[in-house]
Amino acid sequence: MPYYTRELDAIITTATALFEAAEIENRSIRLLGISLSKLDNAKQTQVIQLPLFQNADIIF
């Protein structure tokens, strides 16, 4: 995106447009990701780490 935004709808709209422009009709997709950077929330001072898996207490 050429501008900063905190609006989730703008991020989803841009991601959808990029996905549709990729011309992947006859190709398989293994992994698709969206990367966000330079995130800043001045009101939040505590870092929260989310679990990688839904049942994070299960050890494989």
C-alpha positions in Angstrom: 0.0 0.0 0.0 1.3 3.4 -0.8 0.1 4.9 2.5 -0.2 4.0 6.2 -3.5 2.7 7.5 -4.9 1.1 10.6 -8.2 0.2 8.9 -8.6 -3.6 8.6 -11.0 -3.2 5.7 -8.4 -1.3 3.6 -5.9 -4.1 4.3 -8.3 -6.8 3.3 -9.4 -5.0 0.2 -5.8 -4.5 -0.9 -4.9 -8.1 -0.2 -7.9 -9.3 -2.1 -7.0 -7.1 -5.1 -3.4 -8.4 -5.1 -4.7 -12.0 -4.9 -7.1 -11.5 -7.8 -4.4 -9.8 -9.9 -1.9 -12.7 -9.5 -3.4 -14.8 -12.3 -3.3 -18.1 -10.6 -6.2 -19.9 -12.3 -4.2 -22.9 -13.4 -1.7 -23.0 -10.6 -1.7 -24.7 -7.2 -1.1 -22.6 -4.1 0.9 -24.0 -1.2 1.2 -20.9 1.0 -0.3 -17.5 0.8 0.6 -14.8 3.3 0.1 -11.1 4.2 2.9 -9.3 5.9 2.4 -6.2 8.0 5.2 -4.0 9.2 6.0 -0.8 11.1 3.1 -1.4 13.4 2.6 1.0 16.2 0.0 1.4 18.9 0.9 4.2 21.2 -1.9 3.3 23.7 -0.7 -0.3 24.2 2.4 -0.7 26.3 2.1 -4.4 27.1 3.3 -7.0 24.6 1.0 -9.9 24.1 2.4 -13.1 22.5 -0.3 -15.2 20.9 0.1 -19.0 20.7 1.2 -20.5 17.4 -1.3 -23.4 17.6 -4.9 -23.4 18.8 -4.1 -25.8 21.7 -0.7 -24.4 22.7 -0.5 -26.6 25.8 -0.3 -29.8 23.7 3.3 -30.9 23.1 4.0 -33.0 20.0 
